[in-house]
Amino acid sequence: MLRGGKVGLRARHDEDIPILRTELYDDVVNGSRAEGGPWRPITPGSKDPRLVVDDKEQGHVPFSVVELDGGTLIGTATLWGIDNHNRSAHIGLGLLPSSRGKGYGTDVVAVLCHYGFVVRGLQRLQIETLADNHAMLRSAERNGFIREGVLRSSAWVLGEFLDEVLLGLLVQDWKRPDKG
């Protein structure tokens, strides 16, 4: 398990899937805002590609996020679009509604940075998020990500186009946490 100050990132367990499906993906509003396509219901027990891990897939590394204090499942985190030639990847995360607003997002981003830069040897990490996702913007900027641009009206979400913010962090600009 990868450890931050408050959270751990570990492999996805079978028992995580029903919780994540119910609390993150069955919510039409949250699912529509988090995914790059339209929300659709997934039949219980089906192999939902957002949740079932394919260990052979090298360009996508999904984690389950747990509280260090007690091990409770609180969400998902992903390093995706991994490009080994250009040494870059994208970061994504989703916290269960009961776990939002507690500082976990900032810690998840920090642990994903450690994984991307130290474990994977990447040069650049990138985040794309809706312009009104203030929690993700704060979590990214607290970890040193820089706003690099706005993709105007690029996301169709529940009947309207929304702007997306593009943030990037280079390994040489990353402020590695003290391990003291």
C-alpha positions in Angstrom: 0.0 0.0 0.0 1.1 3.6 -0.7 0.7 5.8 2.3 0.1 9.5 2.7 -0.6 11.5 5.8 -4.3 10.5 6.0 -4.9 8.0 3.2 -3.6 4.8 1.8 -3.8 3.7 -1.9 -4.2 0.0 -2.3 -5.2 -2.6 -4.8 -9.0 -2.8 -5.6 -10.7 -5.6 -3.6 -13.8 -7.3 -4.8 -15.8 -6.1 -1.8 -14.9 -2.4 -2.8 -16.9 -2.7 -6.0 -20.5 -2.7 -4.7 -19.7 0.3 -2.4 -18.0 2.3 -5.1 -20.7 1.5 -7.6 -23.5 2.5 -5.2 -21.9 5.6 -3.7 -20.0 7.0 -6.7 -21.2 5.6 -10.0 -25.0 5.1 -9.5 -25.3 8.8 -8.6 -26.4 10.5 -11.9 -25.0 13.9 -11.1 -21.7 12.7 -9.7 -21.3 10.2 -12.5 -22.0 12.8 -15.1 -19.5 15.2 -13.7 -16.8 12.6 -13.2 -16.9 10.7 -16.5 -16.0 11.8 -20.0 -19.3 10.5 -21.4 -22.9 10.3 -20.5 -24.1 8.5 -17.3 -25.6 5.1 -17.8 -26.8 2.5 -15.4 -24.7 -0.6 -14.9 -26.3 -3.9 -14.1 -25.3 -5.2 -10.6 -22.8 -8.0 -10.9 -21.6 -6.9 -14.3 -18.0 -6.3 -15.1 -18.1 -2.5 -14.9 -14.8 -1.4 -16.6 -14.6 1.7 -14.3 -14.3 -0.6 -11.3 -13.0 -4.0 -12.3 -9.2 -4.0 -12.6 -7.4 -5.5 -15.6 -4.0 -6.2 -14.2 -2.6 -6.5 -17.8 -3.5 -2.9 -18.7 -0.3 -1.0 -18.3 -1.6 2.5 -19.1 -4.1 2.6 -16.3 -3.4 2.0 -12.6 -6.5 2.1 -10.4 -6.4 2.2 -6.6 -8.9 2.0 -3.9 -8.5 4.8 -1.3 -8.7 4.0 2.4 -8.4 6.0 5.6 -5.1 5.1 7.3 -6.9 5.3 10.6 -9.2 2.3 10.5 -8.8 1.2 6.8 -12.3 2.4 5.8 -12.8 2.6 2.0 -13.3 6.3 1.0 -12.9 6.4 -2.7 -10.9 5.7 -5.9 -7.7 7.1 -7.3 -6.2 6.5 -10.8 -3.1 7.2 -12.7 -4.3 6.9 -16.3 -3.2 7.6 -19.8 0.3 6.6 -18.8 2.7 7.4 -21.7 6.1 5.7 -21.1 7.7 7.4 -24.1 6.9 11.0 -23.0 7.0 9.9 -19.3 3.6 11.5 -18.5 0.2 10.5 -17.1 -3.0 11.9 -15.8 -4.4 11.9 -12.3 -8.0 11.2 -11.4 -9.8 10.6 -8.1 -13.3 10.2 -6.7 -14.2 10.4 -3.0 -17.4 9.0 -1.5 -19.8 11.7 -0.5 -19.2 11.1 3.3 -15.5 11.5 2.8 -15.5 14.9 1.0 -14.4 18.1 2.7 -11.9 16.4 5.1 -8.7 17.1 3.2 -8.4 13.6 1.8 -8.3 14.8 -1.8 -5.1 16.8 -1.2 -3.5 13.8 0.4 -4.6 11.5 -2.5 -3.1 13.8 -5.1 0.2 13.9 -3.0 0.3 10.1 -2.9 -0.4 9.8 -6.7 2.4 12.3 -7.3 4.8 10.1 -5.3 3.7 7.1 -7.2 4.0 8.8 -10.6 7.3 10.6 -10.0 9.1 8.2 -7.7 7.8 4.7 -8.4 7.0 5.2 -12.1 9.8 7.7 -13.0 7.5 10.1 -14.8 8.4 13.6 -15.9 4.9 15.2 -16.0 1.5 14.7 -14.3 -1.7 16.3 -15.5 -5.2 16.9 -14.2 -8.2 18.0 -16.1 -11.2 19.0 -14.0 -14.4 21.0 -14.4 -13.8 24.7 -13.7 -16.4 24.7 -10.8 -14.7 21.7 -9.1 -13.1 23.9 -6.5 -12.1 21.0 -4.2 -10.1 19.3 -7.0 -8.5 22.6 -8.0 -7.5 23.3 -4.4 -6.1 19.8 -4.0 -4.1 20.1 -7.2 -2.7 23.6 -6.4 -1.8 22.6 -2.8 0.4 19.9 -4.4 2.1 22.4 -6.8 0.1 21.9 -9.9 0.0 25.0 -12.1 -3.1 26.0 -14.1 -2.0 25.8 -17.7 -5.2 26.6 -19.5 -8.9 26.5 -19.8 -10.7 24.4 -22.3 -13.8 26.5 -22.9 -17.1 24.7 -23.1 -15.4 21.4 -23.6 -17.5 19.2 -21.3 -21.2 18.4 -21.9 -22.6 17.8 -18.4 -26.3 17.4 -17.7 -27.6 19.6 -20.4 -24.9 22.3 -20.6 -21.4 22.8 -21.7 -18.9 23.5 -18.9 -15.3 24.8 -19.0 -12.5 22.4 -17.9 -9.2 23.5 -16.3 -6.0 21.9 -17.3 -3.3 21.7 -14.6 0.2 20.3 -14.9 3.1 19.5 -12.6 6.7 18.6 -13.7 8.9 16.4 -11.5 11.5 19.2 -11.1 8.7 21.5 -9.7 7.3 18.9 -7.3 7.9 19.6 -3.7 8.6 16.1 -2.3 7.1 15.7 1.2 9.6 15.3 4.0 9.8 11.7 5.1 11.1 12.6 8.6 
